[in-house]
Amino acid sequence: MIFDRRSIRWLVLVAVAWSGQLWAGPDIQSWQTSKGARVLYVEAPELPMVDLRIVFDAGSARDAVPGVASLTNALLEEGAGDWSADEIAERLDSVGSEMTSSAHRDMAWVSARTLTEKHALTKTLDTLAQVVSAPRFDMAELERNRKAMLTSLSHDEQSPGSVAQKAFMKTLFKEHPYASPVEGTKESLTAITREDVLKHYQRYYVAKNAVIAIVGAVDRQEAARMAELITDGLEAGERAPELPMVSQLDAATAVDIQFPSSQSHILMGQPGIYRGDPDYFVLYVGNHILGGSGLVSLLSEEVREKRGLSYSVYSYFSPMRRNGPFLIGAQTQNAKAQEALTVIRQTLARFVEQGPSEDELTAAKQNITGGFPLRIASNSKILEYLAMLGFYDLPLDYLNVFVSKINGVTREQIREAFQRRVQPENLITVVVGNEQKANTVN
């Protein structure tokens, strides 16, 4: 049997539709440890491995000194209990295990991956427990990491994209804790003391301020034992206090930063949504059409395809504990910066006013739902979702209902939500580039 392109496309769409109807997410179980840490667990027996992540409400929004959250997190693996950084690395390497850590605005975390073979699992869990509950914060390691972070900040100063991002977040969040740069500043990093690190650790790296995600070939009883072992050495403590609300913008703000680059970096946006926001799914689908779907988005069509103003233009909502940014970004020739800004603003205003077409909505739903199973097709991806669900206290059926929530979005819902939540006349606009050249070249 021979199929033409139209027939093949129809069969693909039918397959995507059926996959959206038949697909079901993983079975998530949840409980609390004896010290008050929340646990989310999914059994995945296919491979003899287990992934773990312990997440603390200890990101840069909790900084007493900008950068202390990142420095504290970086030092966890640099010596714990009786082991130096090299000895921790050797313990993990000897059983083929991995450990990673990171700090963001809302959270800081440590992850581990190991085989479920008894010796490997025991050694990895013991190491992870020491890393999170008995870090040494040796001065030599503190100074080495401080130097590395200062070097990274120097590199950021040479990147127009980094300069634009930092200026945008500072202008957007003003006095809110989210304005604190995750990586700190040269002045703040230089000023951080070991006492600052200890205070941050002792306040926020406690069991009641933690979420543990576990995915792998272990049963519920073993997962519970692992969670207890990981948190046994932690103080019970208390949850971090609620963050203040993010203020909405009441006027447009323009920030122009001179930079010796051949292209201008443009960032434009405003406060967006929070995790668990009732408008999340509607705005997610709407933004997919506007600028979240790569080269087939409306912004790409207007800015890139029709006018050749930018190779890449995009938009996204970044939900956090409080309203994270709604952001539109692009790079363009210095001489074309003003034209690109005009087209972006016009495209956004038109979308807010009119919403998407029925064809655009249908294509967006098919693209999102058709690709969603692949986004949780591995244990590590499921682990990230579990950590997110637990940290932001989202419903355990979030993954199960995701496809139906997306399919339930209507054109009118998108138009109404964008009109309520996005104000094109009050956007922050940051342009980093050679403005003088842009103004003199026609």
Secondary structure, DSSP 8 states (H G I E B T S, - for coil): ----HHHHHHHHHHHHHHHHHH------EEEE-TTS-EEEEEE-TTSSEEEEEEEES-SGGG-SSTTHHHHHHHHTTSEETTEEHHHHHHHHHHTT-EEEEEE-SS-EEEEEEEE-SHHHHHHHHHHHHHHHH-B---HHHHHHHHHHHHHHHHHHTT-HHHHHHHHHHHHHHTTSGGGS-TT--HHHHHH--HHHHHHHHHHHSSGGGEEEEEEES--HHHHHHHHHHHHTTS---------------SS-EEEEEE---SEEEEEEEEE--BTT-TTHHHHHHHHIIIIISGGGSHHIIIIIITT---S-EEEEE--BSS--EEEEEEEEEGGGHHHHHHHHHHHHHHHHHH---HHHHHHHHHHHHHHHHHHT-SHHHHHHHHHHHHHTT--TTHHHHHHHHHHT--HHHHHHHHHHH--GGG-EEEEEE-HHHHHH--
